[in-house]
Amino acid sequence: MVARDPGRVAGDDRVMSSFRVMVVEDDDPLRAALARALRLEGYWVDEATDGAQALSHLAMIRADVVVLDVMMPEIDGLTGCANGCAPWGTARPC
């Protein structure tokens, strides 16, 4: 699957990967920097600011990888991984 990220800069004709990454981080500058770096590498990136928002997003999309902050409001990254990612809506390992 070849797609373009609607958040890309005009004139950037690089092809996007079909690999989808969910970045879950409550620190806005850190989340934005990580998401931007991943987009520049050609990945589709979805962002969430806390565990509850991530659950809502993951109910609608399928992420290949979820990058989780350790300490966040609602559901933190350690809780999500300790429970086999069940709280994150996926059977795949974290």
Contacts in CASP RR format, 6 or more apart in sequence:
PFRMAT RR
TARGET T0000
AUTHOR 0000-0000-0000
METHOD contacts of the structure
MODEL  1
MVARDPGRVAGDDRVMSSFRVMVVEDDDPLRAALARALRLEGYWVDEATD
GAQALSHLAMIRADVVVLDVMMPEIDGLTGCANGCAPWGTARPC
1 18 0 8 1.000
2 15 0 8 1.000
2 16 0 8 1.000
2 18 0 8 1.000
3 16 0 8 1.000
3 18 0 8 1.000
3 44 0 8 1.000
4 15 0 8 1.000
4 16 0 8 1.000
5 16 0 8 1.000
5 39 0 8 1.000
5 42 0 8 1.000
5 44 0 8 1.000
5 45 0 8 1.000
7 39 0 8 1.000
8 14 0 8 1.000
8 16 0 8 1.000
8 39 0 8 1.000
14 42 0 8 1.000
15 42 0 8 1.000
16 42 0 8 1.000
16 43 0 8 1.000
16 44 0 8 1.000
17 41 0 8 1.000
17 42 0 8 1.000
17 43 0 8 1.000
17 44 0 8 1.000
18 44 0 8 1.000
19 43 0 8 1.000
19 44 0 8 1.000
19 64 0 8 1.000
19 65 0 8 1.000
20 43 0 8 1.000
20 44 0 8 1.000
20 45 0 8 1.000
20 46 0 8 1.000
20 61 0 8 1.000
20 62 0 8 1.000
20 63 0 8 1.000
20 64 0 8 1.000
20 65 0 8 1.000
21 38 0 8 1.000
21 43 0 8 1.000
21 44 0 8 1.000
21 45 0 8 1.000
21 46 0 8 1.000
21 63 0 8 1.000
21 64 0 8 1.000
21 65 0 8 1.000
21 66 0 8 1.000
21 67 0 8 1.000
22 45 0 8 1.000
22 46 0 8 1.000
22 47 0 8 1.000
22 48 0 8 1.000
22 54 0 8 1.000
22 57 0 8 1.000
22 58 0 8 1.000
22 61 0 8 1.000
22 63 0 8 1.000
22 65 0 8 1.000
22 66 0 8 1.000
22 67 0 8 1.000
23 31 0 8 1.000
23 34 0 8 1.000
23 35 0 8 1.000
23 38 0 8 1.000
23 45 0 8 1.000
23 46 0 8 1.000
23 47 0 8 1.000
23 48 0 8 1.000
23 67 0 8 1.000
24 47 0 8 1.000
24 48 0 8 1.000
24 49 0 8 1.000
24 50 0 8 1.000
24 51 0 8 1.000
24 53 0 8 1.000
24 54 0 8 1.000
24 66 0 8 1.000
24 67 0 8 1.000
24 68 0 8 1.000
24 69 0 8 1.000
24 72 0 8 1.000
24 77 0 8 1.000
25 31 0 8 1.000
25 34 0 8 1.000
25 47 0 8 1.000
25 49 0 8 1.000
25 67 0 8 1.000
25 69 0 8 1.000
25 72 0 8 1.000
26 49 0 8 1.000
26 50 0 8 1.000
26 69 0 8 1.000
26 72 0 8 1.000
26 73 0 8 1.000
27 69 0 8 1.000
28 49 0 8 1.000
31 47 0 8 1.000
31 49 0 8 1.000
34 67 0 8 1.000
35 45 0 8 1.000
35 47 0 8 1.000
38 45 0 8 1.000
39 45 0 8 1.000
46 57 0 8 1.000
46 61 0 8 1.000
46 63 0 8 1.000
48 54 0 8 1.000
48 56 0 8 1.000
48 57 0 8 1.000
50 72 0 8 1.000
50 73 0 8 1.000
50 74 0 8 1.000
50 75 0 8 1.000
51 72 0 8 1.000
51 73 0 8 1.000
51 74 0 8 1.000
51 75 0 8 1.000
51 76 0 8 1.000
51 77 0 8 1.000
52 73 0 8 1.000
52 74 0 8 1.000
52 75 0 8 1.000
53 74 0 8 1.000
54 66 0 8 1.000
54 68 0 8 1.000
54 75 0 8 1.000
54 88 0 8 1.000
55 75 0 8 1.000
55 87 0 8 1.000
55 88 0 8 1.000
55 89 0 8 1.000
58 66 0 8 1.000
58 88 0 8 1.000
58 89 0 8 1.000
58 90 0 8 1.000
59 89 0 8 1.000
62 90 0 8 1.000
63 90 0 8 1.000
66 85 0 8 1.000
66 88 0 8 1.000
66 90 0 8 1.000
66 94 0 8 1.000
68 76 0 8 1.000
68 77 0 8 1.000
68 80 0 8 1.000
68 81 0 8 1.000
68 88 0 8 1.000
68 94 0 8 1.000
69 76 0 8 1.000
69 77 0 8 1.000
70 76 0 8 1.000
70 77 0 8 1.000
70 78 0 8 1.000
75 87 0 8 1.000
75 88 0 8 1.000
79 87 0 8 1.000
80 86 0 8 1.000
80 87 0 8 1.000
80 88 0 8 1.000
80 94 0 8 1.000
81 94 0 8 1.000
84 93 0 8 1.000
84 94 0 8 1.000
85 91 0 8 1.000
85 92 0 8 1.000
85 93 0 8 1.000
85 94 0 8 1.000
88 94 0 8 1.000
END
